[in-house]
């Protein structure tokens, strides 16, 4: 058995050497380091009373996956404009599939909403963005993904904690850990939870006594709604409101981190897209717009010299961002992602 393990790791190491430059601080694959990582996992698992069966399954044929290291080191640096991002994430097909799924799971979505106060269209929006309603097919055995990322060392402690959490989840829910697959970074299931998030917020939604967010849509929906509920989701508040601001608006106020009440934003020039006044309310909100759009609009003309009797002053599309927006950002810390969830949710009401 040990010989098979060594052969498997050595084969992976040879692949790594041919696919990537040798690391200056480590050189070729370090079998001693790999062995130390496996021993550390074994020791920590024993201390957490994880079963011998799960430990053996995790460490029986561990594989180092070079493509995961490559993905971790080469995460995309390019940035889409907001319009480009929304075109990719909130397209006609995803909207149609979301409406279809609402028809497939009406009872489950109603139970989720009644228990956690998270509306069906919001759950569907997260589901659509995270896994395209379950169509996303996970590429990696998660035990191998976590061991590979631990070996690479950039966030060894974080990924070690994820692996131990996964082992505990497999133990507690009668899951075969060798069959749990996810993304290269360790996210899994319909809503792409990492193991520590699942350990904290996972819920048995179908009543079978186990929590399986990969194989059970009910468990996945209940877990997602529980997470949003614990983040403070308010079903009586919207997520964003589309507005426009003048092209010469102070761009430093358009990143979502400055909060003002709506009267204050109105005094600075924010209006509804049709030019109407913002609602008269003392609600506090941030304001988010696309920096690229701001720069383009401000570069296209000198609005200070524009003759407004001849042409209207240019405006920039923006979004007032309410508390639920910032709760979404605790799920995924991206303004574009939060706006996409809000946009898709509105389409699925």
C-alpha positions, 0 to 999 in steps of 0.5 A: 500500500505504501509503495502505491502511495509513493508512486502516486505522489512521485508521479504527481511530483514529476508532472509538477516539475514538467508543468511549472518552474522549480521553486527557488525556496524548495526546488523539486517535490519535497517528499519529507515535507509531504510526509510531515503534512500527512503526519500532522493531519493524522495527529490533529484528526486523532486529537479531534476524535475523527474516526480511524476509518475517515483518517485512513480514507483521507490518507490512503492514496493522497495525490498532489495536484499540480494544476491546483497550485497553478490555479492558486498562483495565477488567479485572474487579475483582469477586471470586468466592467460592471456591465460586462459582469452582469452580462455574464452572470445575469443573462436570459438563460440563467433567469429562465433556469431560475424561474424553472427551478422555482417551479420545481421546488416551490414547497422547499423554497416556501419552507426555507422562507418561512423558517429563515425569513429569506425569500425564495427569489434571493435563495434562487439568485445565490444558487444561480450564481454559485453553481448555476442551479447545481449544473456546475460539476466539481473538478477535484477530490477535496482531500487532494485539493486541501493537501496540495494547498497545504503543501504549497504553503501560502495558506497552510493553516487555513487549508489545514483547518478546512481539511480537518473540518471536512473530515469531521463533516464526513464523520458526522454525516456518514459521508464517504470523504473520498467522494466529496468533490469541489473547486480547486480552492475547496468550495463545494455543493450547490452554494459553494460552501467551504467546510468551516462555513458548512460546519457552522451553518449546515442544516439537515433540510430533508430530514434524513438525519445527515447534512449533505449540501452536494447530494441534497438540494434541501440541505443546500437551500436550508444551509444557505438560508440559515447562513444568510439569516445568521448574517442578519438578512432583512426580508423587508428591505431591498438590496439595492436601488438603481440611481444616477449621479452627475458625471462630475460626482466625487468618485471617492464616494462611489465605492460603497464604503461611505454611508449617508441617508438618502436626503444627503445623497439627493443633495449631492445630485443622486436621482432615480434613473428617470430623473425623479427624486429619491424616496423621502426616508431617513434610511442609510445607504452606500453608493456604488458605481463602476469606476471605469464608467466614471472615468469614461464619462468624465473624460468624454467631456468637461461637464463644467463647461457644458452648455446645459441649454444645448445638451443634458449633463451626462450621468453615471449609473449607480446603485444605492446599497442597503444593509442586505447588500453588505450582508451579501458581501460577507458571503462574497466580498465583491460589490459586483457579486452583490449587485448581481445577486440583487439583479438576479433576485429581482428578475426571479421575484 
